Amino acid sequence: MSYIPNLESLRHFFNSGANQELSFRKEQLKKLKETILKYEEELNEALYKDLKKSKEEVWITETGLVLSEISYFLKNLDELAAPQKPAPIC
């Protein structure tokens, strides 16, 4: 059985600021990508049972889309998180 954190431990972790580090965010994205790929067949089966989606449709509308977004953010997170100058006030 896996560990399920309670609300208080989640608040403590959030308040620690650890989730603000880019390295933490990238690691979480990598873990999410690995998990999606690991359970891809189970996701396909569940979406077929619930919504009658074929594995191709699941790839196009669900997993492929999310994996593409994860890859984009892993590649561009440093630039996206960089400080930006505010727009000039006209």
Phi, psi and omega in degrees: 000134182275159180284129176245114183290150176272169184301319182297318179292326176294318178297317180299314179298313180301314182293340179290339180083001182299330181285354180275342180292134180298324180298321177295314181298316179297318179297320178295319177297319178297318179296319178297316179299314179300319181292318178300314180294321180297321184254021183303316181295319178295321176297316178301314181297316181295318180287334174288316180297316184281316190237002182058035177274133175287163181297330177293318178293321177299317180298315183291318189259346185233275190295314180299319179298312181294317179297323177296316179296318178300313180300318178301312183290326176297322181286326190246004187299319181301314180292318181293330182269355181293146177301144180237146175287139177292151177295143179295146178273124182269000000 
